[in-house]
Amino acid sequence: MSAPTATTTPAPSAEHGTGVPGGRRKYPLPRAMFVTIQSIFLVVIGLIVLVPLVVIFVGTFQDGGEIMRSGLRLDVDISSFRFDNYVMIFTDSGLYFRWFANSVGLTLVQVAGTLLVSSFVAYGFAMYDFKGKTAAFISVLLLMTVPFEIMMLPLYVMVNDLGLADSYSVIVIPFLAASVTIFFFRQYFMGIPKELLEAGRVDGVTEFGIFFRVVLPISRPALAAMAILNGMVTWNNFLWPLLVLRSAEKFTLPIGLNTLLTPYGNNYDLLIIGSFFSLLPVLVLFLCFQRFFVAGMTAGALKG
């Protein structure tokens, strides 16, 4: 028997490509083309997101009753636009700007207090070892899973028993230590080198001084991210303030706008333009902190 002869596979030639069916070589998309496609996609998504804002802005120049009959839309006759709604909101809007000021003040106090208290609690979980630390942190995680509607009734009963109803303090104080915010800050602080704390102690800085002079300044991205999220939640908070506030002059903006719809008459004109102006503080808040937002959310998600 003759010895088997070795067979070799011919190398693909330039004429036939690299073994890809059809003899065509696969090339990746040029980076410039990829960036262009990505930019176009993001612009389209941005325009879609802006459509509701543009629609409600156009609605501020229309009659409120007509909008409720035919709905908000963009295909309107520009010649029919009027400025009566703008004149009304600045001259005959009743308590609207009082409600607006109440929401602004309450949001500023709530956000500042929540960031301070929650970051302080999270700092203790991240940087110190103490008895019961694990059980306490697990309780924070469990609290994140409990809907507010379950805690609402006992909290409301306690507020009435203490005589704290119809006050802003009862809106702010129960939510200063927010479980989601504590968890986020704890994850962020876990990524801070503890050598910085030790260096501060060697220099004679107190524990409070380390927190306020070392930790918080390098946590600005996390603070900005939580300021935006907590600010949006507080500004749009409706259910709990509706339960505890009794006086019309103390209403926040969401509650005040809801009172414009009554069985005896509906002020659609003020409702439309008032809703549009209620969007502006949230937009300003995001624009002020948006350069920190992505960095803070990413760091909080990856560190720890």
N, C-alpha and C positions, 0 to 999 in steps of 0.2 A: 504494500500500500504506500502510496506517496504521501509525504508529509503535507499537512494542510498549509495552504498559503495564507499569509496574513493579509488582511484587507484593510485598507485605510480609507477614511472618509475625506473626500476632497474639501479643502478649505473654501469657504464661500468667497467668491470673487466680487470685486467691486461692481461688476455688471449685474450680479444677482442680488446684491444687498447683503443683509446680515441674517438671512434665514427667516425674515418676516414674510408672511404670505403676500404674494404679489410682487416680491422683489423690491419693496419700497422701504427705505430706512426711516425709522421713527425718530423724530426730533422733538424735544420738549418745546413748549411755547416760549418765545422770547420773554424775558422778564418785563420789558416795557409793555408788551401786549397783555400780559397777565395783570399788571398794575392798572392798565386802562380798563380792562373788563371788570376788575374789582371795583374801580372807582365808579363806573357806570352803574353797576349793581347797587352800590351804596347810595348813590344819588337817587336812583329810582325808589329804593326803600325809604329814604328821607322824604321824598315828595309824597309818597303814600301816607306816611305818618303825619305830615303837615296838612293833609287834606281836611281833617276835622277842624283844625284851628282856623284855616282859611274860610271854611264854610260858616263857622260861627261868627267870624269877623265880618263877613258879608252880611250875615243876618242882623248885625247891629245897625245896619242902615235901612232895614225893612220894618214894616209894621208887624208887631208881635202876633196879633190875631191872625194875620194872613199867613205867617210862618206856621202857626199851629194848624191851620186848615190845609195848607199845601205842602208843608214840610220844608226843611232846610235844603237848599240846592244852590248850585253855582250858576246855572243857566238863568240868570235874571237880567232884567233890563236896567242898565246902569242909570239911565235917565230917571228912573223911579226912586233912586236912592234919596234918603232924607236924613237930616241930622237931628231930628226931634228927640231921638233916644239919648243922644249925647247931651243935649240941652237939659233934658229931664233929669238925668243922673246927677248933674252938677247943680241943679236948682230945686228939684222937687222929688228927691229920692228918699225922703223920710230918714229912717235910721240906717240906711245902707252903709254910709261911710263910718258910722259908729260900729256896725258889725265888722266892717273891714278892719278897722283899727283894733278891735277886740281879737280878731284872728291873728293879726300880725304880732301883737304883743304876746298873746298866748303861745304862738309858735316859737318866737324867739326865746321865751323863758323855758318852754318845754324842751327845746332842742339843746340849749345850753346846759340845763340841769341834767338831762339824760346823758349827754356826753360826759359831763363831769362825774356823776355818780357811777354810771356803768363802766367807764374806763377805770375808775378807782377800784371797783370791785374786781374787774378783770385783771388788773395789775396784781392784786393779791393772789388770785388763782394762778397767774403765770409765773410770778417771781418768788413766792414764799411757799414753804412747806409747813403745814400746821395740821393738827389733829382734826379729822373729819373733812379734810379738803376734798377727797374723792366723792364722798357722799353729798357734800354741798354742791359740787359741780354737776353731779348726776341730777340733782333736784332742779338745777337751772335748765339742763337739757330736757327734762321731763316737762318743765313748765312751758317750754317752747311748743310742745305738742298739744297743750290745752287751749281750746278755742276761748276767746274772750266771752262769748255768749254764756259759757258755763259759769264763769266767775262773776258775771255781771249782776245777777240777782243777789248773792250774799254781799257783794261789795256795795250794792245800792242800799241794802238794809242797814249795813254798818254805817254808811254815810248819813242816813236819816237818823239813826240812833245817836250819832255824835253831833247832830245839828249842823252839819257842814254843807248841806244842800244849797244850791244857788250861789256858789262861790267858785272862783277859778282855782283855788288851792286844791279842791277835791278832783279837779281834772288833771292837774300836774303831778301831785305828790304820788299817787298810786303807781305811776308808770315811769318814775325816775330810774329805777333799776330794771331796765328792759332786758329780758332774757336773750333775745336775738343780738342786741347790741353788746351785751356782756360776752357772749360766745365769740362774736366777731373780734372784739378787742383782745380777748384772751389769746385767740389764734395769732393775732398780729404781734402781741407782746412776746409770745413764745419765740419769735424769730430775732428778738433783740439780744445781742450778746450780754451775758451777765457780767462780763469783765467791765463794762461801762458802769454798772452799779457799784462794783467793788472799787473802781477808781474813784468814784464820787465819795464813797465812804472813807477811803484813805485820805481824801482831801478835806474831810470833816463836814461834808454836806449831810444834812439830815435826810431821813427817809422821805419826808414830804418834799424836801428840796430836790431830791433825785427824781421824784415823780414829775414835779412841775418844771424843773429846769433841764432835765436830761431826757426823760422818756417822752413827754408830750411834744416837745419841739421836733423830735424825729418821727413822730406819729401823725404828722399833718395829713398825709394821704388817707389814713384810716379815719381821722376825724372828719375830713371833708366828705368821704363816702357816707359815713353815718349821719352827718349833718343833712345831706340831701335826702336820704331815705327816711330819717325820722321827721324831717321837715315836711315832706310830702304826706306822711301818715298823719301828723298833727294838723296840718292845714286842711286836710280832707276829712278829719274825724267828725263823725255825725252822730252815731248812736249814743255814746256815753255823754257827751255834752247835752244832747236832747233830753236825757233822763234827769240830769242833775241841775240844769239851769231852768229857772222859772221866770225871770224878769226879761222882758223884750229887749231892754237896753244892754243886757249882758250877753245876748245871743252871739254866737260866732257866725261867720258868713254862710256856711252851709245850712245852718238852721234858719237864719234870716231869709235866705232865698227860698227855702221851703215854705215859709209863712206867706209868700206872695201868691200861693195857690190855695184858695179857700173856697168853700161852697157858695160864698156870697159874691165872689168876683175874683178874677185872675189878672194880675198885672204882668202880662207876657212881655211887654216892652222892657220893663226893668229887669225881668228875669233873664232875658237874652243878653242884654248888655252887661248886666251884673255878673252873669256867668263868665262872660269874656274877660272882664277885668279881674275876676277871681283866679284866672289862669296865669296872670302876669307875675305874681310873686314867686310861683314855682319855677317859671322860666328864668327869672333873675337869679334865683338860688342855684339852679343848675349851671347857668352860665358863669357864675362867680367861682364855682368849685369844680367845674367839669374837668379841668386839667389835672386835678388830683384824683378824680373819681375812679378812672380805670386803674391807676396805679394802686390805689387803696383797696379796691375790690380784688385785684389779682394777688396782692401781697397777703391779704387776709385769707384768701382761699388756699394759698400754697404754703404759707408758713405754719409752723407748729409740728 
